[in-house]
Amino acid sequence: MKMGKAIPRLTRPYDTAAADEAFRDEGAVVLSAAYSSEECDTYVAQVQSYLAEHPEEAEYAANSLLAQFQGDTTVTLHQLIGTIPCVPDMVLHRDIVDAARRLLAPLSDTILLIIAEYMGRKPGAPRQQMHRDTFSWRHAPYGENPIALSVMCAMSDFTAENGATWVVPGAHGGSPLEPPPEWSEAVQIEMAKGDALLFRQDLFHAGGANDTESDERHILSFGFQVGWLRQVENSLLSVPPEKVVELQPELRELLGYSHELVLGLYKGGDPKNALKI
Ligand SMILES: O=C(O)CCC(=O)C(=O)O
């Protein structure tokens, strides 16, 4: 395993060659100010009002499979594309989608959205186990070229105290079943509100402990995967067709109204035909 030292941070306009080099050498890159402060505030406000109007969502999430991993000091909300109005445009962030397309091109002609998820890590949230997100596809082959990209966006400041994400620079390219590196090799990625951490899903990382009294860490988490793998979030069930038709065509494709050669066909043809638009 090749070990680097720091995760590069890019400012606008983002240098695509530098981003690609960072993925290759360190497994990750930070895009500074990927989102405006207003976008972040709108996102948090929309999530919070949705959760207030739909208490059943919190109850469902608290008993879900992923809740066991996140713990009860984290509030989560899934299927954001169909429920939180600002999220479709945020997920279609041009620099992020283009970075994913470049990164995943060696192993697939198409890409899909893995998940679009809110996480609020409350004071008292413990440090997560170090993990590779490719655990979702632990039987898939792994190597030089990744099968998925994670995007962890700071919707409020990520600080060392409130649990900014830890990553191990250069600890990518291996199996999700390998033992994690030592914590001494990990670095914490503090980010200002609006910054986005992009990392190969086979990079070892973890959410940090929130040791503050009252500073909840608000996250927009999403990602992209090669088009021939099953998505983590079942987008075709999560976003009802009447919502899907209102979305931008590129986002419809990223949800799964697309096909990788003969995978994902509808009646032997393009799954977009099911939308009758
Ligand atoms: O909380 C974070 O910053 C990282 C979260 C994460 O890695 C996860 O939930 O899998």
The ligand as a MOL file (V3000), in Angstrom:
LIG
                    3D

  0  0  0     0  0            999 V3000
M  V30 BEGIN CTAB
M  V30 COUNTS 10 9 0 0 0
M  V30 BEGIN ATOM
M  V30 1 O -19.0670 11.3240 9.3190 0
M  V30 2 C -18.2300 11.3830 8.4240 0
M  V30 3 O -17.5690 12.3900 8.2020 0
M  V30 4 C -17.9610 10.1640 7.5600 0
M  V30 5 C -19.1160 9.2380 7.5070 0
M  V30 6 C -18.8190 7.9010 6.9400 0
M  V30 7 O -17.7390 7.6100 6.5410 0
M  V30 8 C -19.8800 6.8990 6.8810 0
M  V30 9 O -20.9550 7.0950 7.4630 0
M  V30 10 O -19.6470 5.8480 6.2320 0
M  V30 END ATOM
M  V30 BEGIN BOND
M  V30 1 2 1 2
M  V30 2 1 2 3
M  V30 3 1 2 4
M  V30 4 1 4 5
M  V30 5 1 5 6
M  V30 6 2 6 7
M  V30 7 1 6 8
M  V30 8 2 8 9
M  V30 9 1 8 10
M  V30 END BOND
M  V30 END CTAB
M  END
